[in-house]
């Protein structure tokens, strides 16, 4: 779709905003929004301590990443 450019009195070019031609019904609106679901977090086991953690992040339980200690964690 081509954008519509308009020129006002001061020779400035601006575009018109999109305006719907007809009202969307509640059913149509809700069908469109039906796929906005939250998904469960993907968790993996830490290779060092076996605690569940998010992938590609430092483990909160032992402070390791890729079998190396990155931060020291108080126990």
PDB file of N, CA, C, O and CB in Angstrom:
ATOM      1  N   UNK A   1       0.828  -1.165   0.000  1.00  0.00           N
ATOM      2  CA  UNK A   1       0.000   0.000   0.000  1.00  0.00           C
ATOM      3  C   UNK A   1       0.885   1.246   0.000  1.00  0.00           C
ATOM      4  O   UNK A   1       1.850   1.315   0.761  1.00  0.00           O
ATOM      5  CB  UNK A   1      -0.949  -0.012   1.202  1.00  0.00           C
ATOM      6  N   UNK A   2       0.583   2.184  -0.804  1.00  0.00           N
ATOM      7  CA  UNK A   2       1.366   3.413  -0.885  1.00  0.00           C
ATOM      8  C   UNK A   2       0.953   4.373   0.220  1.00  0.00           C
ATOM      9  O   UNK A   2      -0.227   4.486   0.551  1.00  0.00           O
ATOM     10  CB  UNK A   2       1.197   4.076  -2.262  1.00  0.00           C
ATOM     11  N   UNK A   3       1.937   5.065   0.785  1.00  0.00           N
ATOM     12  CA  UNK A   3       1.606   6.058   1.806  1.00  0.00           C
ATOM     13  C   UNK A   3       1.137   7.335   1.122  1.00  0.00           C
ATOM     14  O   UNK A   3       1.607   7.682   0.038  1.00  0.00           O
ATOM     15  CB  UNK A   3       2.828   6.343   2.731  1.00  0.00           C
ATOM     16  N   UNK A   4       0.226   8.013   1.754  1.00  0.00           N
ATOM     17  CA  UNK A   4      -0.331   9.230   1.164  1.00  0.00           C
ATOM     18  C   UNK A   4       0.339  10.442   1.791  1.00  0.00           C
ATOM     19  O   UNK A   4       0.239  10.659   2.999  1.00  0.00           O
ATOM     20  CB  UNK A   4      -1.871   9.292   1.356  1.00  0.00           C
ATOM     21  N   UNK A   5       1.015  11.224   0.976  1.00  0.00           N
ATOM     22  CA  UNK A   5       1.668  12.429   1.440  1.00  0.00           C
ATOM     23  C   UNK A   5       0.802  13.629   1.096  1.00  0.00           C
ATOM     24  O   UNK A   5       0.249  13.715  -0.001  1.00  0.00           O
ATOM     25  CB  UNK A   5       3.073  12.567   0.825  1.00  0.00           C
ATOM     26  N   UNK A   6       0.689  14.543   2.029  1.00  0.00           N
ATOM     27  CA  UNK A   6      -0.090  15.754   1.840  1.00  0.00           C
ATOM     28  C   UNK A   6       0.786  16.956   2.122  1.00  0.00           C
ATOM     29  O   UNK A   6       1.708  16.885   2.934  1.00  0.00           O
ATOM     30  CB  UNK A   6      -1.336  15.759   2.744  1.00  0.00           C
ATOM     31  N   UNK A   7       0.499  18.058   1.454  1.00  0.00           N
ATOM     32  CA  UNK A   7       1.253  19.299   1.646  1.00  0.00           C
ATOM     33  C   UNK A   7       0.290  20.327   2.220  1.00  0.00           C
ATOM     34  O   UNK A   7      -0.782  20.563   1.663  1.00  0.00           O
ATOM     35  CB  UNK A   7       1.902  19.809   0.295  1.00  0.00           C
ATOM     36  N   UNK A   8       0.679  20.941   3.348  1.00  0.00           N
ATOM     37  CA  UNK A   8      -0.188  21.949   3.952  1.00  0.00           C
ATOM     38  C   UNK A   8       0.169  23.339   3.420  1.00  0.00           C
ATOM     39  O   UNK A   8       0.960  23.459   2.484  1.00  0.00           O
ATOM     40  CB  UNK A   8      -0.073  21.913   5.495  1.00  0.00           C
ATOM     41  N   UNK A   9      -0.402  24.376   4.005  1.00  0.00           N
ATOM     42  CA  UNK A   9      -0.237  25.752   3.531  1.00  0.00           C
ATOM     43  C   UNK A   9       1.228  26.196   3.564  1.00  0.00           C
ATOM     44  O   UNK A   9       1.672  26.939   2.689  1.00  0.00           O
ATOM     45  CB  UNK A   9      -1.085  26.701   4.376  1.00  0.00           C
ATOM     46  N   UNK A  10       1.982  25.738   4.578  1.00  0.00           N
ATOM     47  CA  UNK A  10       3.377  26.157   4.735  1.00  0.00           C
ATOM     48  C   UNK A  10       4.348  25.298   3.930  1.00  0.00           C
ATOM     49  O   UNK A  10       5.552  25.334   4.183  1.00  0.00           O
ATOM     50  CB  UNK A  10       3.763  26.115   6.195  1.00  0.00           C
ATOM     51  N   UNK A  11       3.848  24.531   2.968  1.00  0.00           N
ATOM     52  CA  UNK A  11       4.657  23.675   2.089  1.00  0.00           C
ATOM     53  C   UNK A  11       5.381  22.567   2.851  1.00  0.00           C
ATOM     54  O   UNK A  11       6.446  22.121   2.424  1.00  0.00           O
ATOM     55  CB  UNK A  11       5.673  24.517   1.339  1.00  0.00           C
ATOM     56  N   UNK A  12       4.811  22.115   3.984  1.00  0.00           N
ATOM     57  CA  UNK A  12       5.400  21.023   4.750  1.00  0.00           C
ATOM     58  C   UNK A  12       4.700  19.731   4.350  1.00  0.00           C
ATOM     59  O   UNK A  12       3.475  19.689   4.238  1.00  0.00           O
ATOM     60  CB  UNK A  12       5.281  21.276   6.289  1.00  0.00           C
ATOM     61  N   UNK A  13       5.485  18.678   4.136  1.00  0.00           N
ATOM     62  CA  UNK A  13       4.927  17.390   3.737  1.00  0.00           C
ATOM     63  C   UNK A  13       4.682  16.557   4.989  1.00  0.00           C
ATOM     64  O   UNK A  13       5.552  16.457   5.854  1.00  0.00           O
ATOM     65  CB  UNK A  13       5.875  16.645   2.746  1.00  0.00           C
ATOM     66  N   UNK A  14       3.498  15.961   5.085  1.00  0.00           N
ATOM     67  CA  UNK A  14       3.186  15.073   6.200  1.00  0.00           C
ATOM     68  C   UNK A  14       2.332  13.930   5.695  1.00  0.00           C
ATOM     69  O   UNK A  14       1.719  14.030   4.632  1.00  0.00           O
ATOM     70  CB  UNK A  14       2.468  15.835   7.342  1.00  0.00           C
ATOM     71  N   UNK A  15       2.287  12.846   6.449  1.00  0.00           N
ATOM     72  CA  UNK A  15       1.504  11.678   6.044  1.00  0.00           C
ATOM     73  C   UNK A  15       0.268  11.563   6.922  1.00  0.00           C
ATOM     74  O   UNK A  15       0.273  11.955   8.089  1.00  0.00           O
ATOM     75  CB  UNK A  15       2.352  10.383   6.127  1.00  0.00           C
ATOM     76  N   UNK A  16      -0.778  11.024   6.340  1.00  0.00           N
ATOM     77  CA  UNK A  16      -2.017  10.810   7.088  1.00  0.00           C
ATOM     78  C   UNK A  16      -1.899   9.510   7.877  1.00  0.00           C
ATOM     79  O   UNK A  16      -1.296   8.545   7.408  1.00  0.00           O
ATOM     80  CB  UNK A  16      -3.254  10.771   6.133  1.00  0.00           C
ATOM     81  N   UNK A  17      -2.474   9.492   9.068  1.00  0.00           N
ATOM     82  CA  UNK A  17      -2.447   8.270   9.868  1.00  0.00           C
ATOM     83  C   UNK A  17      -3.501   7.289   9.370  1.00  0.00           C
ATOM     84  O   UNK A  17      -4.448   7.666   8.681  1.00  0.00           O
ATOM     85  CB  UNK A  17      -2.674   8.590  11.358  1.00  0.00           C
ATOM     86  N   UNK A  18      -3.318   6.035   9.729  1.00  0.00           N
ATOM     87  CA  UNK A  18      -4.231   4.985   9.283  1.00  0.00           C
ATOM     88  C   UNK A  18      -5.515   5.058  10.104  1.00  0.00           C
ATOM     89  O   UNK A  18      -5.473   5.196  11.327  1.00  0.00           O
ATOM     90  CB  UNK A  18      -3.571   3.579   9.411  1.00  0.00           C
ATOM     91  N   UNK A  19      -6.639   4.965   9.432  1.00  0.00           N
ATOM     92  CA  UNK A  19      -7.937   5.017  10.093  1.00  0.00           C
ATOM     93  C   UNK A  19      -8.760   3.839   9.580  1.00  0.00           C
ATOM     94  O   UNK A  19      -8.937   3.703   8.370  1.00  0.00           O
ATOM     95  CB  UNK A  19      -8.666   6.388   9.829  1.00  0.00           C
ATOM     96  N   UNK A  20      -9.270   2.982  10.471  1.00  0.00           N
ATOM     97  CA  UNK A  20     -10.037   1.833   9.999  1.00  0.00           C
ATOM     98  C   UNK A  20     -11.338   2.254   9.323  1.00  0.00           C
ATOM     99  O   UNK A  20     -12.003   3.191   9.765  1.00  0.00           O
ATOM    100  CB  UNK A  20     -10.338   0.895  11.156  1.00  0.00           C
ATOM    101  N   UNK A  21     -11.694   1.552   8.245  1.00  0.00           N
ATOM    102  CA  UNK A  21     -12.899   1.889   7.497  1.00  0.00           C
ATOM    103  C   UNK A  21     -14.154   1.449   8.250  1.00  0.00           C
ATOM    104  O   UNK A  21     -15.153   2.169   8.267  1.00  0.00           O
ATOM    105  CB  UNK A  21     -12.861   1.242   6.109  1.00  0.00           C
ATOM    106  N   UNK A  22     -14.106   0.270   8.871  1.00  0.00           N
ATOM    107  CA  UNK A  22     -15.242  -0.256   9.606  1.00  0.00           C
ATOM    108  C   UNK A  22     -14.818  -0.656  11.014  1.00  0.00           C
ATOM    109  O   UNK A  22     -13.638  -0.896  11.272  1.00  0.00           O
ATOM    110  CB  UNK A  22     -15.856  -1.452   8.868  1.00  0.00           C
ATOM    111  N   UNK A  23     -15.787  -0.726  11.922  1.00  0.00           N
ATOM    112  CA  UNK A  23     -15.516  -1.124  13.300  1.00  0.00           C
ATOM    113  C   UNK A  23     -15.262  -2.629  13.360  1.00  0.00           C
ATOM    114  O   UNK A  23     -15.996  -3.413  12.759  1.00  0.00           O
ATOM    115  CB  UNK A  23     -16.695  -0.731  14.229  1.00  0.00           C
ATOM    116  N   UNK A  24     -14.219  -3.025  14.090  1.00  0.00           N
ATOM    117  CA  UNK A  24     -13.962  -4.447  14.306  1.00  0.00           C
ATOM    118  C   UNK A  24     -14.854  -4.928  15.432  1.00  0.00           C
ATOM    119  O   UNK A  24     -14.928  -4.296  16.486  1.00  0.00           O
ATOM    120  CB  UNK A  24     -12.461  -4.713  14.630  1.00  0.00           C
ATOM    121  N   UNK A  25     -15.533  -6.047  15.212  1.00  0.00           N
ATOM    122  CA  UNK A  25     -16.420  -6.580  16.243  1.00  0.00           C
ATOM    123  C   UNK A  25     -15.600  -7.165  17.394  1.00  0.00           C
ATOM    124  O   UNK A  25     -14.406  -7.421  17.244  1.00  0.00           O
ATOM    125  CB  UNK A  25     -17.360  -7.653  15.650  1.00  0.00           C
ATOM    126  N   UNK A  26     -16.244  -7.374  18.534  1.00  0.00           N
ATOM    127  CA  UNK A  26     -15.552  -7.923  19.704  1.00  0.00           C
ATOM    128  C   UNK A  26     -15.035  -9.331  19.422  1.00  0.00           C
ATOM    129  O   UNK A  26     -13.957  -9.713  19.878  1.00  0.00           O
ATOM    130  CB  UNK A  26     -16.489  -7.940  20.923  1.00  0.00           C
ATOM    131  N   UNK A  27     -15.819 -10.093  18.665  1.00  0.00           N
ATOM    132  CA  UNK A  27     -15.396 -11.452  18.323  1.00  0.00           C
ATOM    133  C   UNK A  27     -14.155 -11.473  17.466  1.00  0.00           C
ATOM    134  O   UNK A  27     -13.239 -12.257  17.718  1.00  0.00           O
ATOM    135  CB  UNK A  27     -16.500 -12.177  17.614  1.00  0.00           C
ATOM    136  N   UNK A  28     -14.108 -10.615  16.445  1.00  0.00           N
ATOM    137  CA  UNK A  28     -12.935 -10.531  15.578  1.00  0.00           C
ATOM    138  C   UNK A  28     -11.708 -10.051  16.347  1.00  0.00           C
ATOM    139  O   UNK A  28     -10.607 -10.575  16.181  1.00  0.00           O
ATOM    140  CB  UNK A  28     -13.213  -9.597  14.402  1.00  0.00           C
ATOM    141  N   UNK A  29     -11.921  -9.045  17.190  1.00  0.00           N
ATOM    142  CA  UNK A  29     -10.837  -8.512  18.002  1.00  0.00           C
ATOM    143  C   UNK A  29     -10.276  -9.590  18.928  1.00  0.00           C
ATOM    144  O   UNK A  29      -9.060  -9.735  19.056  1.00  0.00           O
ATOM    145  CB  UNK A  29     -11.320  -7.307  18.818  1.00  0.00           C
ATOM    146  N   UNK A  30     -11.169 -10.345  19.573  1.00  0.00           N
ATOM    147  CA  UNK A  30     -10.730 -11.360  20.518  1.00  0.00           C
ATOM    148  C   UNK A  30     -10.068 -12.548  19.820  1.00  0.00           C
ATOM    149  O   UNK A  30      -9.162 -13.165  20.380  1.00  0.00           O
ATOM    150  CB  UNK A  30     -11.904 -11.836  21.346  1.00  0.00           C
ATOM    151  N   UNK A  31     -10.514 -12.875  18.602  1.00  0.00           N
ATOM    152  CA  UNK A  31      -9.854 -13.943  17.839  1.00  0.00           C
ATOM    153  C   UNK A  31      -8.419 -13.563  17.515  1.00  0.00           C
ATOM    154  O   UNK A  31      -7.518 -14.400  17.561  1.00  0.00           O
ATOM    155  CB  UNK A  31     -10.625 -14.242  16.543  1.00  0.00           C
ATOM    156  N   UNK A  32      -8.218 -12.305  17.189  1.00  0.00           N
ATOM    157  CA  UNK A  32      -6.872 -11.826  16.868  1.00  0.00           C
ATOM    158  C   UNK A  32      -5.966 -11.882  18.092  1.00  0.00           C
ATOM    159  O   UNK A  32      -4.775 -12.167  17.972  1.00  0.00           O
ATOM    160  CB  UNK A  32      -6.929 -10.395  16.321  1.00  0.00           C
ATOM    161  N   UNK A  33      -6.525 -11.611  19.261  1.00  0.00           N
ATOM    162  CA  UNK A  33      -5.737 -11.587  20.495  1.00  0.00           C
ATOM    163  C   UNK A  33      -5.627 -12.955  21.159  1.00  0.00           C
ATOM    164  O   UNK A  33      -4.992 -13.072  22.207  1.00  0.00           O
ATOM    165  CB  UNK A  33      -6.342 -10.608  21.467  1.00  0.00           C
ATOM    166  N   UNK A  34      -6.225 -13.987  20.582  1.00  0.00           N
ATOM    167  CA  UNK A  34      -6.265 -15.306  21.215  1.00  0.00           C
ATOM    168  C   UNK A  34      -4.887 -15.960  21.305  1.00  0.00           C
ATOM    169  O   UNK A  34      -4.677 -16.822  22.159  1.00  0.00           O
ATOM    170  CB  UNK A  34      -7.205 -16.212  20.452  1.00  0.00           C
ATOM    171  N   UNK A  35      -3.951 -15.576  20.452  1.00  0.00           N
ATOM    172  CA  UNK A  35      -2.643 -16.232  20.433  1.00  0.00           C
ATOM    173  C   UNK A  35      -1.611 -15.547  21.325  1.00  0.00           C
ATOM    174  O   UNK A  35      -0.435 -15.910  21.286  1.00  0.00           O
ATOM    175  CB  UNK A  35      -2.124 -16.282  19.023  1.00  0.00           C
ATOM    176  N   UNK A  36      -2.025 -14.565  22.128  1.00  0.00           N
ATOM    177  CA  UNK A  36      -1.102 -13.893  23.039  1.00  0.00           C
ATOM    178  C   UNK A  36      -1.046 -14.661  24.351  1.00  0.00           C
ATOM    179  O   UNK A  36      -1.555 -14.197  25.372  1.00  0.00           O
ATOM    180  CB  UNK A  36      -1.530 -12.419  23.282  1.00  0.00           C
ATOM    181  N   UNK A  37      -0.428 -15.835  24.321  1.00  0.00           N
ATOM    182  CA  UNK A  37      -0.329 -16.667  25.519  1.00  0.00           C
ATOM    183  C   UNK A  37       1.092 -16.606  26.055  1.00  0.00           C
ATOM    184  O   UNK A  37       2.053 -16.408  25.311  1.00  0.00           O
ATOM    185  CB  UNK A  37      -0.740 -18.133  25.216  1.00  0.00           C
ATOM    186  N   UNK A  38       1.196 -16.780  27.344  1.00  0.00           N
ATOM    187  CA  UNK A  38       2.523 -16.901  27.938  1.00  0.00           C
ATOM    188  C   UNK A  38       2.942 -18.360  27.852  1.00  0.00           C
ATOM    189  O   UNK A  38       2.117 -19.260  28.007  1.00  0.00           O
ATOM    190  CB  UNK A  38       2.538 -16.392  29.421  1.00  0.00           C
ATOM    191  N   UNK A  39       4.217 -18.591  27.605  1.00  0.00           N
ATOM    192  CA  UNK A  39       4.723 -19.960  27.575  1.00  0.00           C
ATOM    193  C   UNK A  39       5.565 -20.205  28.819  1.00  0.00           C
ATOM    194  O   UNK A  39       6.108 -19.272  29.411  1.00  0.00           O
ATOM    195  CB  UNK A  39       5.552 -20.224  26.286  1.00  0.00           C
ATOM    196  N   UNK A  40       5.665 -21.457  29.202  1.00  0.00           N
ATOM    197  CA  UNK A  40       6.447 -21.821  30.375  1.00  0.00           C
ATOM    198  C   UNK A  40       7.930 -21.588  30.100  1.00  0.00           C
ATOM    199  O   UNK A  40       8.398 -21.737  28.971  1.00  0.00           O
ATOM    200  CB  UNK A  40       6.191 -23.293  30.770  1.00  0.00           C
ATOM    201  N   UNK A  41       8.661 -21.219  31.154  1.00  0.00           N
ATOM    202  CA  UNK A  41      10.089 -20.972  30.992  1.00  0.00           C
ATOM    203  C   UNK A  41      10.812 -22.277  30.674  1.00  0.00           C
ATOM    204  O   UNK A  41      10.458 -23.336  31.193  1.00  0.00           O
ATOM    205  CB  UNK A  41      10.678 -20.322  32.262  1.00  0.00           C
ATOM    206  N   UNK A  42      11.820 -22.191  29.823  1.00  0.00           N
ATOM    207  CA  UNK A  42      12.627 -23.346  29.476  1.00  0.00           C
ATOM    208  C   UNK A  42      13.733 -23.470  30.510  1.00  0.00           C
ATOM    209  O   UNK A  42      14.581 -22.583  30.611  1.00  0.00           O
ATOM    210  CB  UNK A  42      13.208 -23.225  28.034  1.00  0.00           C
ATOM    211  N   UNK A  43      13.743 -24.550  31.279  1.00  0.00           N
ATOM    212  CA  UNK A  43      14.741 -24.753  32.320  1.00  0.00           C
ATOM    213  C   UNK A  43      15.600 -25.963  31.991  1.00  0.00           C
ATOM    214  O   UNK A  43      15.112 -26.963  31.463  1.00  0.00           O
ATOM    215  CB  UNK A  43      14.069 -24.928  33.692  1.00  0.00           C
ATOM    216  N   UNK A  44      16.888 -25.859  32.308  1.00  0.00           N
ATOM    217  CA  UNK A  44      17.831 -26.966  32.122  1.00  0.00           C
ATOM    218  C   UNK A  44      18.545 -27.211  33.439  1.00  0.00           C
ATOM    219  O   UNK A  44      18.552 -26.344  34.312  1.00  0.00           O
ATOM    220  CB  UNK A  44      18.857 -26.662  30.978  1.00  0.00           C
ATOM    221  N   UNK A  45      19.152 -28.399  33.591  1.00  0.00           N
ATOM    222  CA  UNK A  45      19.902 -28.720  34.802  1.00  0.00           C
ATOM    223  C   UNK A  45      21.300 -28.136  34.697  1.00  0.00           C
ATOM    224  O   UNK A  45      21.925 -28.172  33.637  1.00  0.00           O
ATOM    225  CB  UNK A  45      19.966 -30.251  35.029  1.00  0.00           C
ATOM    226  N   UNK A  46      21.782 -27.595  35.814  1.00  0.00           N
ATOM    227  CA  UNK A  46      23.157 -27.088  35.881  1.00  0.00           C
ATOM    228  C   UNK A  46      24.103 -28.278  35.761  1.00  0.00           C
ATOM    229  O   UNK A  46      23.882 -29.318  36.383  1.00  0.00           O
ATOM    230  CB  UNK A  46      23.416 -26.288  37.218  1.00  0.00           C
ATOM    231  N   UNK A  47      25.156 -28.125  34.962  1.00  0.00           N
ATOM    232  CA  UNK A  47      26.090 -29.228  34.748  1.00  0.00           C
ATOM    233  C   UNK A  47      26.970 -29.492  35.968  1.00  0.00           C
ATOM    234  O   UNK A  47      27.576 -30.558  36.076  1.00  0.00           O
ATOM    235  CB  UNK A  47      26.963 -28.937  33.544  1.00  0.00           C
ATOM    236  N   UNK A  48      27.043 -28.530  36.885  1.00  0.00           N
ATOM    237  CA  UNK A  48      27.905 -28.691  38.059  1.00  0.00           C
ATOM    238  C   UNK A  48      27.130 -29.174  39.280  1.00  0.00           C
ATOM    239  O   UNK A  48      27.558 -30.115  39.948  1.00  0.00           O
ATOM    240  CB  UNK A  48      28.600 -27.378  38.382  1.00  0.00           C
ATOM    241  N   UNK A  49      25.981 -28.536  39.585  1.00  0.00           N
ATOM    242  CA  UNK A  49      25.257 -28.880  40.809  1.00  0.00           C
ATOM    243  C   UNK A  49      23.911 -29.570  40.551  1.00  0.00           C
ATOM    244  O   UNK A  49      23.331 -30.135  41.477  1.00  0.00           O
ATOM    245  CB  UNK A  49      25.030 -27.635  41.623  1.00  0.00           C
ATOM    246  N   UNK A  50      23.407 -29.534  39.319  1.00  0.00           N
ATOM    247  CA  UNK A  50      22.152 -30.191  38.989  1.00  0.00           C
ATOM    248  C   UNK A  50      20.911 -29.371  39.290  1.00  0.00           C
ATOM    249  O   UNK A  50      19.796 -29.865  39.116  1.00  0.00           O
ATOM    250  CB  UNK A  50      22.067 -31.466  39.715  1.00  0.00           C
ATOM    251  N   UNK A  51      21.070 -28.148  39.730  1.00  0.00           N
ATOM    252  CA  UNK A  51      19.941 -27.259  40.009  1.00  0.00           C
ATOM    253  C   UNK A  51      19.311 -26.794  38.693  1.00  0.00           C
ATOM    254  O   UNK A  51      20.011 -26.630  37.694  1.00  0.00           O
ATOM    255  CB  UNK A  51      20.399 -26.037  40.857  1.00  0.00           C
ATOM    256  N   UNK A  52      17.978 -26.581  38.690  1.00  0.00           N
ATOM    257  CA  UNK A  52      17.315 -26.070  37.495  1.00  0.00           C
ATOM    258  C   UNK A  52      17.641 -24.598  37.305  1.00  0.00           C
ATOM    259  O   UNK A  52      17.620 -23.823  38.262  1.00  0.00           O
ATOM    260  CB  UNK A  52      15.793 -26.274  37.585  1.00  0.00           C
ATOM    261  N   UNK A  53      17.946 -24.209  36.062  1.00  0.00           N
ATOM    262  CA  UNK A  53      18.309 -22.824  35.758  1.00  0.00           C
ATOM    263  C   UNK A  53      17.908 -22.510  34.325  1.00  0.00           C
ATOM    264  O   UNK A  53      17.615 -23.414  33.543  1.00  0.00           O
ATOM    265  CB  UNK A  53      19.833 -22.580  35.971  1.00  0.00           C
ATOM    266  N   UNK A  54      17.897 -21.226  33.986  1.00  0.00           N
ATOM    267  CA  UNK A  54      17.631 -20.819  32.610  1.00  0.00           C
ATOM    268  C   UNK A  54      18.883 -21.078  31.770  1.00  0.00           C
ATOM    269  O   UNK A  54      19.997 -20.883  32.255  1.00  0.00           O
ATOM    270  CB  UNK A  54      17.210 -19.315  32.540  1.00  0.00           C
ATOM    271  N   UNK A  55      18.716 -21.517  30.507  1.00  0.00           N
ATOM    272  CA  UNK A  55      19.892 -21.820  29.692  1.00  0.00           C
ATOM    273  C   UNK A  55      20.711 -20.577  29.352  1.00  0.00           C
ATOM    274  O   UNK A  55      20.174 -19.478  29.217  1.00  0.00           O
ATOM    275  CB  UNK A  55      19.467 -22.508  28.417  1.00  0.00           C
ATOM    276  N   UNK A  56      22.010 -20.773  29.217  1.00  0.00           N
ATOM    277  CA  UNK A  56      22.978 -19.734  28.846  1.00  0.00           C
ATOM    278  C   UNK A  56      23.047 -18.608  29.874  1.00  0.00           C
ATOM    279  O   UNK A  56      23.247 -17.446  29.517  1.00  0.00           O
ATOM    280  CB  UNK A  56      22.624 -19.159  27.486  1.00  0.00           C
ATOM    281  N   UNK A  57      22.881 -18.954  31.146  1.00  0.00           N
ATOM    282  CA  UNK A  57      22.999 -17.982  32.232  1.00  0.00           C
ATOM    283  C   UNK A  57      23.771 -18.617  33.370  1.00  0.00           C
ATOM    284  O   UNK A  57      23.880 -19.840  33.452  1.00  0.00           O
ATOM    285  CB  UNK A  57      21.602 -17.498  32.715  1.00  0.00           C
ATOM    286  N   UNK A  58      24.307 -17.781  34.247  1.00  0.00           N
ATOM    287  CA  UNK A  58      25.040 -18.271  35.417  1.00  0.00           C
ATOM    288  C   UNK A  58      24.050 -18.905  36.385  1.00  0.00           C
ATOM    289  O   UNK A  58      22.965 -18.371  36.616  1.00  0.00           O
ATOM    290  CB  UNK A  58      25.837 -17.119  36.111  1.00  0.00           C
ATOM    291  N   UNK A  59      24.434 -20.052  36.949  1.00  0.00           N
ATOM    292  CA  UNK A  59      23.587 -20.753  37.914  1.00  0.00           C
ATOM    293  C   UNK A  59      23.530 -19.942  39.207  1.00  0.00           C
ATOM    294  O   UNK A  59      24.563 -19.515  39.721  1.00  0.00           O
ATOM    295  CB  UNK A  59      24.121 -22.195  38.186  1.00  0.00           C
ATOM    296  N   UNK A  60      22.311 -19.729  39.736  1.00  0.00           N
ATOM    297  CA  UNK A  60      22.161 -18.955  40.970  1.00  0.00           C
ATOM    298  C   UNK A  60      22.573 -19.757  42.195  1.00  0.00           C
ATOM    299  O   UNK A  60      22.934 -19.185  43.223  1.00  0.00           O
ATOM    300  CB  UNK A  60      20.725 -18.485  41.124  1.00  0.00           C
ATOM    301  N   UNK A  61      22.519 -21.082  42.089  1.00  0.00           N
ATOM    302  CA  UNK A  61      22.840 -21.929  43.244  1.00  0.00           C
ATOM    303  C   UNK A  61      24.344 -22.055  43.475  1.00  0.00           C
ATOM    304  O   UNK A  61      24.806 -21.931  44.609  1.00  0.00           O
ATOM    305  CB  UNK A  61      22.239 -23.312  43.057  1.00  0.00           C
ATOM    306  N   UNK A  62      25.119 -22.301  42.403  1.00  0.00           N
ATOM    307  CA  UNK A  62      26.563 -22.512  42.580  1.00  0.00           C
ATOM    308  C   UNK A  62      27.427 -21.444  41.923  1.00  0.00           C
ATOM    309  O   UNK A  62      28.632 -21.406  42.172  1.00  0.00           O
ATOM    310  CB  UNK A  62      26.946 -23.851  42.030  1.00  0.00           C
ATOM    311  N   UNK A  63      26.852 -20.572  41.090  1.00  0.00           N
ATOM    312  CA  UNK A  63      27.603 -19.487  40.471  1.00  0.00           C
ATOM    313  C   UNK A  63      28.473 -19.926  39.313  1.00  0.00           C
ATOM    314  O   UNK A  63      29.427 -19.228  38.971  1.00  0.00           O
ATOM    315  CB  UNK A  63      28.450 -18.826  41.487  1.00  0.00           C
ATOM    316  N   UNK A  64      28.176 -21.066  38.694  1.00  0.00           N
ATOM    317  CA  UNK A  64      29.012 -21.548  37.596  1.00  0.00           C
ATOM    318  C   UNK A  64      28.292 -21.400  36.266  1.00  0.00           C
ATOM    319  O   UNK A  64      27.064 -21.347  36.199  1.00  0.00           O
ATOM    320  CB  UNK A  64      29.408 -23.010  37.820  1.00  0.00           C
ATOM    321  N   UNK A  65      29.103 -21.334  35.201  1.00  0.00           N
ATOM    322  CA  UNK A  65      28.591 -21.312  33.840  1.00  0.00           C
ATOM    323  C   UNK A  65      29.564 -22.110  32.991  1.00  0.00           C
ATOM    324  O   UNK A  65      30.765 -21.842  33.005  1.00  0.00           O
ATOM    325  CB  UNK A  65      28.418 -19.843  33.301  1.00  0.00           C
ATOM    326  N   UNK A  66      29.063 -23.079  32.259  1.00  0.00           N
ATOM    327  CA  UNK A  66      29.879 -23.929  31.392  1.00  0.00           C
ATOM    328  C   UNK A  66      30.978 -24.629  32.199  1.00  0.00           C
ATOM    329  O   UNK A  66      32.135 -24.677  31.780  1.00  0.00           O
ATOM    330  CB  UNK A  66      30.501 -23.095  30.252  1.00  0.00           C
ATOM    331  N   UNK A  67      30.596 -25.173  33.364  1.00  0.00           N
ATOM    332  CA  UNK A  67      31.472 -25.936  34.282  1.00  0.00           C
ATOM    333  C   UNK A  67      32.613 -25.089  34.850  1.00  0.00           C
ATOM    334  O   UNK A  67      33.587 -25.642  35.360  1.00  0.00           O
ATOM    335  CB  UNK A  67      32.058 -27.149  33.556  1.00  0.00           C
ATOM    336  N   UNK A  68      32.513 -23.767  34.773  1.00  0.00           N
ATOM    337  CA  UNK A  68      33.531 -22.887  35.363  1.00  0.00           C
ATOM    338  C   UNK A  68      32.850 -21.980  36.367  1.00  0.00           C
ATOM    339  O   UNK A  68      31.741 -21.503  36.127  1.00  0.00           O
ATOM    340  CB  UNK A  68      34.274 -22.047  34.268  1.00  0.00           C
ATOM    341  N   UNK A  69      33.518 -21.736  37.510  1.00  0.00           N
ATOM    342  CA  UNK A  69      32.936 -20.852  38.516  1.00  0.00           C
ATOM    343  C   UNK A  69      33.137 -19.405  38.085  1.00  0.00           C
ATOM    344  O   UNK A  69      34.268 -18.949  37.921  1.00  0.00           O
ATOM    345  CB  UNK A  69      33.567 -21.104  39.916  1.00  0.00           C
ATOM    346  N   UNK A  70      32.039 -18.694  37.903  1.00  0.00           N
ATOM    347  CA  UNK A  70      32.081 -17.319  37.439  1.00  0.00           C
ATOM    348  C   UNK A  70      31.976 -16.357  38.616  1.00  0.00           C
ATOM    349  O   UNK A  70      32.743 -15.398  38.708  1.00  0.00           O
ATOM    350  CB  UNK A  70      30.959 -17.057  36.431  1.00  0.00           C
ATOM    351  N   UNK A  71      31.029 -16.610  39.514  1.00  0.00           N
ATOM    352  CA  UNK A  71      30.848 -15.777  40.711  1.00  0.00           C
ATOM    353  C   UNK A  71      30.866 -16.674  41.936  1.00  0.00           C
ATOM    354  O   UNK A  71      30.504 -17.849  41.871  1.00  0.00           O
ATOM    355  CB  UNK A  71      29.514 -14.961  40.641  1.00  0.00           C
ATOM    356  N   UNK A  72      31.293 -16.102  43.052  1.00  0.00           N
ATOM    357  CA  UNK A  72      31.289 -16.878  44.301  1.00  0.00           C
ATOM    358  C   UNK A  72      29.943 -16.669  44.983  1.00  0.00           C
ATOM    359  O   UNK A  72      29.474 -15.539  45.125  1.00  0.00           O
ATOM    360  CB  UNK A  72      32.475 -16.455  45.252  1.00  0.00           C
ATOM    361  N   UNK A  73      29.331 -17.772  45.401  1.00  0.00           N
ATOM    362  CA  UNK A  73      28.011 -17.729  46.028  1.00  0.00           C
ATOM    363  C   UNK A  73      28.161 -18.171  47.477  1.00  0.00           C
ATOM    364  O   UNK A  73      28.769 -19.201  47.767  1.00  0.00           O
ATOM    365  CB  UNK A  73      26.981 -18.634  45.265  1.00  0.00           C
ATOM    366  N   UNK A  74      27.592 -17.368  48.386  1.00  0.00           N
ATOM    367  CA  UNK A  74      27.613 -17.724  49.806  1.00  0.00           C
ATOM    368  C   UNK A  74      26.620 -18.837  50.056  1.00  0.00           C
ATOM    369  O   UNK A  74      25.484 -18.768  49.587  1.00  0.00           O
ATOM    370  CB  UNK A  74      27.293 -16.500  50.697  1.00  0.00           C
ATOM    371  N   UNK A  75      27.023 -19.856  50.780  1.00  0.00           N
ATOM    372  CA  UNK A  75      26.134 -20.987  51.070  1.00  0.00           C
ATOM    373  C   UNK A  75      25.708 -21.012  52.504  1.00  0.00           C
ATOM    374  O   UNK A  75      24.959 -21.901  52.911  1.00  0.00           O
ATOM    375  CB  UNK A  75      26.800 -22.288  50.726  1.00  0.00           C
TER     376      UNK A  75
END
